[in-house]
């Protein structure tokens, strides 16, 4: 959804002189959407796929287990 919102904002930036739109108006909206999408990803999908597998392996094989989980 965030990239779907960023695409029209990028199109507006490329045609800003023709449409008489301020670069600041589209820039603030684009930065807000991008930061929000990064935060939602960090809260949602980042924890199960990157952090949890590294914590469930014992210390002796944590590096190998983390490598396998990242590749998978």
N, CA, C and O atoms as a MOPAC input file, in Angstrom:
PM7 MOZYME 1SCF
protein

 N      0.82600 1    -1.18900 1     0.00000 1
 C      0.00000 1     0.00000 1     0.00000 1
 C      0.86900 1     1.25200 1     0.00000 1
 O      0.54300 1     2.24700 1    -0.64800 1
 N      1.98100 1     1.19200 1     0.73400 1
 C      2.81800 1     2.39200 1     0.80500 1
 C      3.47300 1     2.69000 1    -0.53900 1
 O      3.56300 1     3.85100 1    -0.93900 1
 N      3.92900 1     1.65900 1    -1.23600 1
 C      4.52000 1     1.91000 1    -2.54600 1
 C      3.45800 1     2.32900 1    -3.55800 1
 O      3.74600 1     3.07600 1    -4.49300 1
 N      2.24500 1     1.85100 1    -3.37100 1
 C      1.14400 1     2.32200 1    -4.20800 1
 C      0.83300 1     3.79400 1    -3.97900 1
 O      0.37000 1     4.48200 1    -4.88800 1
 N      1.08500 1     4.27600 1    -2.77000 1
 C      0.89700 1     5.69800 1    -2.48700 1
 C      2.09900 1     6.52300 1    -2.95100 1
 O      1.94700 1     7.67600 1    -3.35500 1
 N      3.29200 1     5.92900 1    -2.89200 1
 C      4.48700 1     6.65900 1    -3.31300 1
 C      4.57500 1     6.83500 1    -4.82500 1
 O      5.16400 1     7.80700 1    -5.29900 1
 N      4.00300 1     5.91500 1    -5.58200 1
 C      4.05700 1     6.00500 1    -7.03600 1
 C      3.35600 1     7.25100 1    -7.57800 1
 O      3.96100 1     7.97100 1    -8.37300 1
 N      2.11400 1     7.54300 1    -7.19100 1
 C      1.50100 1     8.78400 1    -7.68300 1
 C      2.20900 1    10.03700 1    -7.16500 1
 O      2.27100 1    11.05000 1    -7.86200 1
 N      2.74100 1     9.96900 1    -5.95000 1
 C      3.47200 1    11.13100 1    -5.44000 1
 C      4.72800 1    11.38800 1    -6.27300 1
 O      5.07200 1    12.54000 1    -6.53700 1
 N      5.40500 1    10.33200 1    -6.68300 1
 C      6.55800 1    10.48800 1    -7.57400 1
 C      6.15500 1    11.02200 1    -8.93100 1
 O      6.87700 1    11.82200 1    -9.52600 1
 N      5.00600 1    10.58700 1    -9.42700 1
 C      4.50800 1    11.12900 1   -10.69500 1
 C      4.16300 1    12.60500 1   -10.59500 1
 O      4.37800 1    13.36600 1   -11.53900 1
 N      3.62800 1    13.00600 1    -9.45300 1
 C      3.33000 1    14.42600 1    -9.25400 1
 C      4.60300 1    15.26000 1    -9.19200 1
 O      4.62400 1    16.39700 1    -9.66200 1
 N      5.65900 1    14.70500 1    -8.61700 1
 C      6.92200 1    15.44000 1    -8.54000 1
 C      7.50300 1    15.65400 1    -9.92500 1
 O      8.03100 1    16.72900 1   -10.21100 1
 N      7.41600 1    14.65000 1   -10.79200 1
 C      7.98300 1    14.79500 1   -12.13500 1
 C      7.19800 1    15.78600 1   -12.98000 1
 O      7.74400 1    16.35000 1   -13.92900 1
 N      5.94100 1    16.00700 1   -12.65800 1
 C      5.11000 1    16.95300 1   -13.42000 1
 C      4.72200 1    18.18100 1   -12.59200 1
 O      3.69300 1    18.80500 1   -12.85100 1
 N      5.53800 1    18.52500 1   -11.60300 1
 C      5.17800 1    19.60200 1   -10.68600 1
 C      5.10300 1    20.95900 1   -11.36900 1
 O      4.27200 1    21.78400 1   -10.99000 1
 N      5.94700 1    21.21500 1   -12.36600 1
 C      5.89500 1    22.51900 1   -13.03600 1
 C      4.66200 1    22.63200 1   -13.93400 1
 O      4.09000 1    23.71400 1   -14.07000 1
 N      4.25900 1    21.54000 1   -14.53700 1
 C      3.07500 1    21.54800 1   -15.40100 1
 C      1.79500 1    21.67400 1   -14.57700 1
 O      0.85700 1    22.36400 1   -14.97400 1
 N      1.76800 1    20.99900 1   -13.42500 1
 C      0.57000 1    21.01200 1   -12.58500 1
 C      0.58300 1    22.12500 1   -11.53500 1
 O     -0.40000 1    22.31300 1   -10.81900 1
 N      1.69500 1    22.86400 1   -11.44300 1
 C      1.84600 1    23.95400 1   -10.47400 1
 C      1.66100 1    23.45500 1    -9.03800 1
 O      0.92300 1    24.04100 1    -8.24600 1
 N      2.35000 1    22.36400 1    -8.73000 1
 C      2.30500 1    21.77900 1    -7.39200 1
 C      3.64400 1    22.03900 1    -6.71000 1
 O      4.69900 1    21.89900 1    -7.32800 1
 N      3.59900 1    22.40800 1    -5.46400 1
 C      4.82200 1    22.65400 1    -4.69800 1
 C      5.55800 1    21.34500 1    -4.42700 1
 O      4.94100 1    20.32700 1    -4.11500 1
 N      6.87600 1    21.38400 1    -4.54900 1
 C      7.68700 1    20.20900 1    -4.25300 1
 C      7.58900 1    19.85200 1    -2.77600 1
 O      7.66800 1    18.67900 1    -2.41300 1
 N      7.41700 1    20.85200 1    -1.92900 1
 C      7.30800 1    20.61600 1    -0.49700 1
 C      6.03900 1    19.83400 1    -0.15200 1
 O      6.06200 1    18.99600 1     0.75000 1
 N      4.94900 1    20.09100 1    -0.84600 1
 C      3.68400 1    19.40300 1    -0.56700 1
 C      3.78500 1    17.91000 1    -0.84900 1
 O      3.33200 1    17.09700 1    -0.04400 1
 N      4.36600 1    17.54700 1    -1.96800 1
 C      4.51100 1    16.12300 1    -2.28200 1
 C      5.65100 1    15.49800 1    -1.49300 1
 O      5.60100 1    14.31000 1    -1.17700 1
 N      6.67500 1    16.27300 1    -1.16900 1
 C      7.81000 1    15.74700 1    -0.41600 1
 C      7.44000 1    15.36600 1     1.00300 1
 O      7.85600 1    14.31500 1     1.49200 1
 N      6.66500 1    16.20300 1     1.66700 1
 C      6.25200 1    15.89900 1     3.03900 1
 C      5.36900 1    14.65500 1     3.06700 1
 O      5.53100 1    13.79900 1     3.93700 1
 N      4.45700 1    14.55500 1     2.14000 1
 C      3.59000 1    13.37000 1     2.08700 1
 C      4.40900 1    12.11500 1     1.77700 1
 O      4.18000 1    11.06900 1     2.38400 1
 N      5.35000 1    12.20200 1     0.85000 1
 C      6.17200 1    11.04900 1     0.49200 1
 C      7.06600 1    10.59000 1     1.63100 1
 O      7.18400 1     9.39100 1     1.88500 1
 N      7.69300 1    11.53400 1     2.31600 1
 C      8.55800 1    11.17700 1     3.44500 1
 C      7.74100 1    10.56300 1     4.57600 1
 O      8.18600 1     9.61500 1     5.22300 1
 N      6.55700 1    11.09600 1     4.81400 1
 C      5.69900 1    10.55100 1     5.86600 1
 C      5.29400 1     9.11600 1     5.55100 1
 O      5.34500 1     8.25200 1     6.42600 1
 N      4.89500 1     8.85700 1     4.32200 1
 C      4.48500 1     7.50400 1     3.92700 1
 C      5.66500 1     6.54700 1     4.01300 1
 O      5.50900 1     5.41800 1     4.47900 1
 N      6.84100 1     6.97800 1     3.57200 1
 C      8.01400 1     6.10400 1     3.59700 1
 C      8.44300 1     5.78400 1     5.02800 1
 O      8.75700 1     4.63200 1     5.32900 1
 N      8.46200 1     6.76700 1     5.90000 1
 C      8.83400 1     6.52400 1     7.30400 1
 C      7.80600 1     5.65000 1     8.00700 1
 O      8.16900 1     4.78100 1     8.79900 1
 N      6.54300 1     5.87100 1     7.72700 1
 C      5.49200 1     5.05600 1     8.32900 1
 C      5.59100 1     3.60900 1     7.86100 1
 O      5.41900 1     2.68500 1     8.65600 1
 N      5.86400 1     3.41100 1     6.58600 1
 C      5.99200 1     2.05000 1     6.07000 1
 C      7.20000 1     1.34300 1     6.67300 1
 O      7.12500 1     0.15000 1     6.96800 1
 N      8.31000 1     2.04900 1     6.86300 1
 C      9.49000 1     1.46000 1     7.48800 1
 C      9.21100 1     1.09600 1     8.93900 1
 O      9.64500 1     0.04300 1     9.40800 1
 N      8.49600 1     1.94800 1     9.64900 1
 C      8.16400 1     1.66500 1    11.04600 1
 C      7.23100 1     0.47200 1    11.16500 1
 O      7.41200 1    -0.37400 1    12.04100 1
 N      6.24100 1     0.39800 1    10.29900 1
 C      5.30500 1    -0.73800 1    10.34600 1
 C      6.02400 1    -2.03600 1    10.01100 1
 O      5.74900 1    -3.06700 1    10.62300 1
 N      6.93700 1    -2.00200 1     9.05300 1
 C      7.71600 1    -3.20100 1     8.73800 1
 C      8.58200 1    -3.61200 1     9.91900 1
 O      8.67800 1    -4.79800 1    10.23500 1
 N      9.20900 1    -2.65000 1    10.56900 1
 C     10.06100 1    -2.95200 1    11.71400 1
 C      9.29300 1    -3.54400 1    12.87400 1
 O      9.80600 1    -4.41600 1    13.57500 1
 N      8.08200 1    -3.09100 1    13.08700 1
 C      7.26800 1    -3.60600 1    14.18100 1
 C      6.66200 1    -4.95500 1    13.81800 1
 O      6.54500 1    -5.83400 1    14.67100 1
 N      6.27600 1    -5.12200 1    12.55800 1
 C      5.55900 1    -6.32500 1    12.15600 1
 C      6.42500 1    -7.46200 1    11.67200 1
 O      6.57300 1    -8.45900 1    12.37900 1
 N      7.00600 1    -7.34600 1    10.48300 1
 C      7.69000 1    -8.46500 1     9.85400 1
 C      9.14200 1    -8.62100 1    10.25300 1
 O      9.70900 1    -9.69900 1    10.07100 1
 N      9.75400 1    -7.60300 1    10.78200 1
 C     11.17600 1    -7.69400 1    11.09900 1
 C     11.45100 1    -8.62900 1    12.27100 1
 O     12.42100 1    -9.38600 1    12.24700 1
 N     10.61900 1    -8.58100 1    13.27600 1
 C     10.86800 1    -9.37600 1    14.48300 1
 C     10.81100 1   -10.87600 1    14.21000 1
 O     11.76400 1   -11.57000 1    14.56300 1
 N      9.75300 1   -11.42100 1    13.60400 1
 C      9.72100 1   -12.87600 1    13.43000 1
 C     10.77500 1   -13.41200 1    12.47300 1
 O     11.31000 1   -14.49900 1    12.69300 1
 N     11.07700 1   -12.68200 1    11.43200 1
 C     11.95900 1   -13.25000 1    10.41000 1
 C     13.44100 1   -13.03000 1    10.67500 1
 O     14.25900 1   -13.79200 1    10.16000 1
 N     13.82500 1   -12.02500 1    11.45400 1
 C     15.23900 1   -11.74800 1    11.67000 1
 C     15.67300 1   -11.92900 1    13.12300 1
 O     16.73600 1   -12.49600 1    13.37700 1
 N     14.89100 1   -11.47000 1    14.05700 1
 C     15.35000 1   -11.45700 1    15.44100 1
 C     15.04100 1   -12.73500 1    16.20800 1
 O     15.89000 1   -13.21600 1    16.95800 1
 N     13.86600 1   -13.28700 1    16.04300 1
 C     13.48000 1   -14.47000 1    16.80900 1
 C     14.35200 1   -15.68600 1    16.47500 1
 O     14.79500 1   -16.36500 1    17.40000 1
 N     14.62100 1   -15.99500 1    15.19700 1
 C     15.46900 1   -17.16900 1    14.92600 1
 C     16.85900 1   -17.05700 1    15.52900 1
 O     17.45400 1   -18.07400 1    15.88200 1
 N     17.38700 1   -15.85500 1    15.65500 1
 C     18.71600 1   -15.70700 1    16.24200 1
 C     18.70500 1   -15.94700 1    17.74900 1
 O     19.74600 1   -16.25700 1    18.32900 1
 N     17.56700 1   -15.81300 1    18.37900 1
 C     17.48100 1   -15.99200 1    19.82500 1
 C     17.12800 1   -17.42000 1    20.23400 1
 O     17.33600 1   -17.78500 1    21.39100 1
 N     16.60400 1   -18.23600 1    19.32700 1
 C     16.19300 1   -19.58200 1    19.72700 1
 C     17.32500 1   -20.60000 1    19.64800 1
 O     17.22600 1   -21.68200 1    20.22700 1
 N     18.39700 1   -20.26300 1    18.93700 1
 C     19.53200 1   -21.18400 1    18.85400 1
 C     20.43900 1   -21.01100 1    20.06900 1
 O     20.54900 1   -19.90800 1    20.60300 1
 N     21.09000 1   -22.09000 1    20.51300 1
 C     22.05100 1   -21.94400 1    21.61100 1
 C     23.26800 1   -21.12600 1    21.16000 1
 O     23.51400 1   -20.96000 1    19.96500 1
 N     24.00400 1   -20.63100 1    22.11800 1
 C     25.13400 1   -19.74000 1    21.80700 1
 C     26.20600 1   -20.40900 1    20.96200 1
 O     26.90800 1   -19.72900 1    20.21400 1
 N     26.34700 1   -21.70900 1    21.06400 1
 C     27.40800 1   -22.39800 1    20.32700 1
 C     27.15800 1   -22.43300 1    18.82300 1
 O     28.10900 1   -22.45100 1    18.04100 1
 N     25.91000 1   -22.44300 1    18.41300 1
 C     25.62200 1   -22.50400 1    16.97300 1
 C     24.73400 1   -21.34500 1    16.52300 1
 O     24.01700 1   -21.47100 1    15.53100 1
 N     24.77200 1   -20.23400 1    17.22700 1
 C     23.90600 1   -19.10300 1    16.90200 1
 C     24.24200 1   -18.49000 1    15.53900 1
 O     23.33500 1   -18.12200 1    14.79200 1
 N     25.52000 1   -18.37500 1    15.20800 1
 C     25.91600 1   -17.77300 1    13.92100 1
 C     25.42500 1   -18.61200 1    12.74500 1
 O     24.91200 1   -18.07300 1    11.76400 1
 N     25.58100 1   -19.92000 1    12.84400 1
 C     25.12700 1   -20.79900 1    11.75600 1
 C     23.60700 1   -20.78900 1    11.65000 1
 O     23.06800 1   -20.74500 1    10.54400 1
 N     22.91700 1   -20.82800 1    12.76500 1
 C     21.45700 1   -20.79100 1    12.74000 1
 C     20.91400 1   -19.47600 1    12.20900 1
 O     19.92500 1   -19.46000 1    11.47500 1
 N     21.55800 1   -18.36800 1    12.57700 1
 C     21.13900 1   -17.06400 1    12.07300 1
 C     21.37200 1   -16.97000 1    10.57400 1
 O     20.56400 1   -16.38500 1     9.85300 1
 N     22.47600 1   -17.54500 1    10.10200 1
 C     22.74800 1   -17.52900 1     8.66200 1
 C     21.70300 1   -18.29600 1     7.89700 1
 O     21.21900 1   -17.82400 1     6.86800 1
 N     21.34300 1   -19.47000 1     8.37700 1
 C     20.33300 1   -20.29400 1     7.70200 1
 C     18.97800 1   -19.59000 1     7.70700 1
 O     18.27100 1   -19.61500 1     6.70000 1
 N     18.60800 1   -18.96900 1     8.81400 1
 C     17.30000 1   -18.30400 1     8.87300 1
 C     17.24300 1   -17.08200 1     7.97700 1
 O     16.19900 1   -16.78900 1     7.39500 1
 N     18.36200 1   -16.35800 1     7.85700 1
 C     18.37600 1   -15.17800 1     6.96900 1
 C     18.29900 1   -15.59900 1     5.51400 1
 O     17.58300 1   -14.98400 1     4.72400 1
 N     19.03400 1   -16.64700 1     5.15400 1
 C     19.00400 1   -17.12400 1     3.76400 1
 C     17.61700 1   -17.66700 1     3.41200 1
 O     17.11700 1   -17.44300 1     2.30900 1
 N     17.00600 1   -18.37600 1     4.34800 1
 C     15.67400 1   -18.93400 1     4.10000 1
 C     14.64900 1   -17.82000 1     3.99800 1
 O     13.46600 1   -18.08700 1     3.79100 1

